[in-house]
Amino acid sequence: MTMPSVKVYNIKGESIGQVELPESHFGIKPSTSLIHSVVIAQEANKRTTKANTKTRGEVAGGGRKPWRQKGTGRARQGSIRSPQWVGGGITFGPRKERNYSIKINRKAKRSALFMILSDRVSHDKFVVVDKFPIEEPKTKIFAGWTKVLPFGRKSIVVVPESNQALMRMVKNIQNVQLVTVNTLNVSDLVKYPTIVFEQSSLAAFEALYNKA
């Protein structure tokens, strides 16, 4: 079976060659159910609990019975902090201790990542750029590149390592996100139809995911 290959572009939008991609990472048949499971897990693991209600034991006041047990004609009450009282404790309300995280194994996460990359390659939504030169870290320069390169409506740009100058160029461009190889994840990839790799990122990607 032939290895998948994609065109390599320079920043002028000219095709300057092709690069072959390893089939083990870029030639996998996608499984929508696995990808969906990984996305759900990653989004759940980002979730934090802010809502926190107080139980009757945490609400201030109510240290004594509001009236005596018998003889008043009213229902017996032990505390004005009981849940049936206005201002009382909350029964079964949201608590900050709740954990929304979902466990998903490392092999499944990797497989889902490779599946999305493979899908983008097969649909010509995987772009390789030889290099993003940074002479002046200006947003308008990168915006100009997005017009001549085959960037999609929404694109995620992958670079080998953190680059603050490039980050400044990208951060104010709508629908373009910059990530490094080691922070690339399934949850981000499904939001961006086009994936743009700097060519040096391919080697960094292989080095990272070929580790035992």
N, C-alpha and C positions, 0 to 999 in steps of 0.2 A: 504494500500500500504506500502511495506517495505521501511524503510529508507535506502538511499545509504550508503555504507560503503567502506572504503579503508584500505589497510594494513599500519601498522606503522613499520618503519625500524629504526635500530640503525645505527651508523656511520660505522659499519663493513659491512653493506649491508644485515644484517639478519632481517628477518621478526619476530617481537616480539609481534604481536597482530594485532587487528583491531580497528578502531574507526568509530562510526556511525556519519553521517553528517546530519544536518537538511534538510529535503526535501524542505523547503521554500527557501533555498539558494543554494542547490546543486542538486536539483532534478527537475529543470525547463526545459521545452522544449524550445530549442533555436529558436529565430527568427532572421534570417540572415539580414533581412531588418532593424530591430531595432538596431542590433549591428553595422551594416554599418553606419547608421545615427549617432550614438553616436561617432564612430571613426572619421568620417568626421568632426563632430562638435569639438571634442577635438583637432584634428590636426589643424583645422582652428583657434581655440582659442589660439594656441601656436604661430601663425604666427605674425611676426612683419613686419612693412613696413620700408624698408631702402631706396628704390629709391624715390627721390624727385626732380622733375624738377621745373624750375623757369618759372613763367608766364612773360608776357611782362612788368608787373608792378614791377617785382622783379629783372629783369636784369639791370645791371649797364649801364649807358650811354643813348644816344638817347634823350637828353633833348630838341632838336630842330629839325625842319624839315630839311632833308638832302639837299633839294633844294626848290626853290620857287614853289608855287602851279601851276602857268601857264607859258607858254612861253618857256619851255625847250624841248618840244617834248617827254618827258618821262612821265611815269605814275606818278600820284601824290602819294607822300609818306608823312606820318606824322611822322615817327620815324624809325630809323635803328634798333630798338629793336622789331619791329613787327615780328610776326612768320615767314613771308616769307623771312626774311633776315637771312643770316648766322650769328650765334651768337645771334639771337633774342630769344624772349620768345618761350616756347613750348605750343602748344594748346592740351589740353586733355592728357597731359603726366601724369605719376604716381605721386601721392602726398602723403606725409607722414601722412596726416590726414585720409587716407583710413582705414576703420575698417573691417577686415575680419572675425570677430567673429560671431559665430552662436549660438543662444540661444537654449538650450535643457534643459528640466526640470529634476529635481532631481530624480523623480520616474523612468524616462526612463533610466537615467544613472545607477541607482541601478539595474534595471531589466536586462539591458545588461550585467552588471558585473556578476550577478548571473547566467545568461544564459551561459556565457563562462566558468565559474567554473563548472557548471553542465555538459557541453559538455566534459570538460577534465576528469571529474569523470567517465562519461559513456564510454569514450574511453581509460581508464586506463592511462591517462596522468596527473593524480593528485597524487602526492607523499607526504606522511607525514613522517617526520623524528623526532624521539623523542627529540633530542637536538643536537645542534652544539657546542661541548665543545671548549672553547678557552683557551688553555694552552699556546700556542705560536701562535701569529697572523701572520702565514706564509702562503704564497700563495700555496706552494707545499703541505701543509697539506690539504687544501680545495680541491685542484686539485686531491688529492688521494681519497677524499670522492666521487668526481664526477665519479670516475672510478668504485667504488664498489656499489654505490647507483644507482637506475634506473633513472639517469638524462638522458634527451633526448639530441638531437643534439644542441638545444637551450633551456635553462631553466631559469625561473624566480624564485628566492628564496624569500619567504615571511617570515619576522620575526616580532615579536610583537612590537618592538620599535627600535629606532635608536641605532646601535651598531658600533662604530668606528673601533674596532678591527676586527670585522667580515667584515666590509666594506673594510679594507686594504687587507684582505685575498682574497676577491672576485674580486676587481677592475681590476686586471691584467689577469683574466681568460676570455678568449674569449668566447662569446656566453652565458655568465652567468650574470644575473643582480640581484642585491639585492634591495629589497624594503621593506618598513614597511607596516603594515596593513592599516594605514590611508592614504598611498599614492598609494595604489593599484588602478589601473585604467584600463579601457577597452582598451585604445590605446596601453598600454604596453603589456597586456595579449595576444592580437592577434599576436604579434610579436614573442612570445615564446610558442612553442607547449606544453612544459612540465611545470607544476606549482609545485613547491616544498614548502610545508608549514612546518615550525617548529611546533611541536605539540602545543606549548603554543600559537602560532599565531591563532589557531582555536578558542580558548576561547576569545582572543582579538577581532577577527573578529566578533564573535557573539555578544559580548558586544557593539561593535561599530554600527552594523547594526540592532540590536534589539531595539535601542533607538527610541522613538516615533518621 
